[in-house]
Amino acid sequence: MDDILYETREGVGHITFNRPEVRNSMKIAMYARLAEICRDPGDVKVLILRGAGDRAFAAGTDMTEFRGFSEPQDALDYEARMDQVLGDVERCGVPTIAAITGACTGGGAAIAAACDLRICDHRLKFGFPIARTLGNCLSIGNLNRLAALLGQGRLREILFTARLIGSEEAERIGLVAEICDDVHARAAALADTLKGHAPLTLRATKEALRRLRVDGPAAEDADLITTTYMSRDFKHGMEAFLAKRAPEWAGE
């Protein structure tokens, strides 16, 4: 589909929200395609998500998608769909980098929050101004993910005041890893770094952090520990370290 583009180059998948004329606001079909890619990104080691143009990463759900809502089930189905999409982004088997230019609001902010790493330019405006604009609410699953990232106090404050977080505050509170003049060049450099790291370690770490957020300190981790320690990569990495040579990861 033209509204969301996906291409792979040199082991990196590139997802582009491609509606720059409306600040890359998201259609329901775009969310579905994003989830599909994250469930099966193909033969890549990293995903980079970005918005077309230079005004926005994604400015939330296209408002025309809500005009047909007439029954309570319409709202419940929409939020359930969003929880599934964001869960698919979070559970993606490879690291995800949100390369954010400009506006990152509503559904776009939720997507960025579900990614592993976020970088931005100086024009960042991040948040959920729904108390001022739409009058809907976020699901508990979405709030849980955002609270883990921002802290309950700050999340409550930005939702109640409907204000947007700028780039300097975002870096200060750890919402973004860094502010860049050229976001896309930096995302490519980060992807190159991640491509050189042990994929099973990255995958296990992603999943462990997700389980910790959802299930707390009692979350199960035996499968993650055994998968990595019993892997061919771990044995190879150990011998490469002892021999003082760079490992060559196979993801096995």
Solvent accessible surface area in square Angstrom, and as a share of the most:
residue,aa,sasa,rsa
1,M,106,0.47
2,D,116,0.60
3,D,44,0.23
4,I,4,0.02
5,L,77,0.38
6,Y,58,0.22
7,E,92,0.41
8,T,73,0.43
9,R,121,0.44
10,E,155,0.70
11,G,24,0.23
12,V,10,0.05
13,G,0,0.00
14,H,26,0.12
15,I,0,0.00
16,T,21,0.12
17,F,0,0.00
18,N,44,0.23
19,R,30,0.11
20,P,53,0.33
21,E,125,0.56
22,V,65,0.37
23,R,106,0.39
24,N,1,0.00
25,S,12,0.08
26,M,0,0.00
27,K,60,0.25
28,I,39,0.20
29,A,56,0.43
30,M,0,0.00
31,Y,0,0.00
32,A,53,0.41
33,R,74,0.27
34,L,0,0.00
35,A,4,0.03
36,E,84,0.38
37,I,3,0.02
38,C,1,0.01
39,R,145,0.53
40,D,107,0.55
41,P,18,0.11
42,G,48,0.46
43,D,148,0.77
44,V,12,0.07
45,K,99,0.42
46,V,0,0.00
47,L,0,0.00
48,I,7,0.04
49,L,0,0.00
50,R,72,0.26
51,G,0,0.00
52,A,13,0.10
53,G,45,0.44
54,D,83,0.43
55,R,123,0.45
56,A,1,0.01
57,F,0,0.00
58,A,0,0.00
59,A,32,0.25
60,G,5,0.05
61,T,9,0.05
62,D,17,0.09
63,M,87,0.39
64,T,65,0.38
65,E,46,0.21
66,F,46,0.19
67,R,199,0.73
68,G,63,0.61
69,F,78,0.33
70,S,94,0.61
71,E,109,0.49
72,P,104,0.65
73,Q,100,0.45
74,D,44,0.23
75,A,51,0.40
76,L,114,0.57
77,D,63,0.33
78,Y,19,0.07
79,E,39,0.18
80,A,62,0.48
81,R,96,0.35
82,M,9,0.04
83,D,51,0.26
84,Q,95,0.42
85,V,4,0.03
86,L,0,0.00
87,G,4,0.04
88,D,9,0.05
89,V,0,0.00
90,E,28,0.12
91,R,111,0.41
92,C,2,0.01
93,G,31,0.30
94,V,16,0.09
95,P,12,0.08
96,T,0,0.00
97,I,0,0.00
98,A,0,0.00
99,A,0,0.00
100,I,1,0.01
101,T,8,0.05
102,G,4,0.04
103,A,12,0.10
104,C,0,0.00
105,T,20,0.11
106,G,18,0.17
107,G,10,0.09
108,G,0,0.00
109,A,0,0.00
110,A,1,0.01
111,I,0,0.00
112,A,0,0.00
113,A,9,0.07
114,A,5,0.04
115,C,7,0.04
116,D,51,0.26
117,L,58,0.29
118,R,20,0.07
119,I,0,0.00
120,C,0,0.00
121,D,10,0.05
122,H,116,0.52
123,R,118,0.43
124,L,1,0.01
125,K,102,0.43
126,F,1,0.00
127,G,0,0.00
128,F,1,0.00
129,P,20,0.13
130,I,22,0.11
131,A,72,0.56
132,R,153,0.56
133,T,77,0.44
134,L,84,0.42
135,G,66,0.63
136,N,67,0.35
137,C,93,0.56
138,L,27,0.13
139,S,19,0.12
140,I,147,0.74
141,G,33,0.32
142,N,7,0.04
143,L,56,0.28
144,N,60,0.31
145,R,20,0.07
146,L,0,0.00
147,A,18,0.14
148,A,67,0.52
149,L,46,0.23
150,L,17,0.09
151,G,31,0.30
152,Q,118,0.53
153,G,55,0.53
154,R,83,0.30
155,L,10,0.05
156,R,131,0.48
157,E,65,0.29
158,I,0,0.00
159,L,27,0.13
160,F,147,0.61
161,T,80,0.46
162,A,4,0.03
163,R,80,0.29
164,L,55,0.27
165,I,0,0.00
166,G,21,0.20
167,S,9,0.06
168,E,127,0.57
169,E,24,0.11
170,A,0,0.00
171,E,78,0.35
172,R,174,0.63
173,I,40,0.20
174,G,47,0.45
175,L,1,0.01
176,V,4,0.02
177,A,63,0.49
178,E,47,0.21
179,I,35,0.18
180,C,12,0.07
181,D,135,0.70
182,D,82,0.42
183,V,4,0.02
184,H,56,0.25
185,A,56,0.43
186,R,84,0.31
187,A,1,0.01
188,A,47,0.36
189,A,43,0.33
190,L,26,0.13
191,A,1,0.00
192,D,89,0.46
193,T,71,0.41
194,L,25,0.12
195,K,51,0.22
196,G,49,0.47
197,H,86,0.38
198,A,14,0.11
199,P,31,0.19
200,L,18,0.09
201,T,73,0.43
202,L,38,0.19
203,R,107,0.39
204,A,17,0.13
205,T,66,0.39
206,K,25,0.10
207,E,35,0.16
208,A,40,0.31
209,L,110,0.55
210,R,47,0.17
211,R,43,0.16
212,L,91,0.45
213,R,52,0.19
214,V,74,0.43
215,D,90,0.47
216,G,18,0.17
217,P,136,0.85
218,A,95,0.74
219,A,23,0.18
220,E,131,0.59
221,D,70,0.36
222,A,61,0.47
223,D,70,0.36
224,L,25,0.12
225,I,85,0.43
226,T,73,0.43
227,T,76,0.44
228,T,27,0.16
229,Y,117,0.44
230,M,140,0.63
231,S,9,0.06
232,R,152,0.55
233,D,5,0.03
234,F,84,0.35
235,K,104,0.44
236,H,53,0.24
237,G,12,0.12
238,M,87,0.39
239,E,93,0.41
240,A,0,0.00
241,F,164,0.68
242,L,123,0.61
243,A,59,0.46
244,K,189,0.80
245,R,125,0.46
246,A,84,0.65
247,P,49,0.31
248,E,143,0.64
249,W,73,0.26
250,A,48,0.37
251,G,24,0.23
252,E,103,0.46
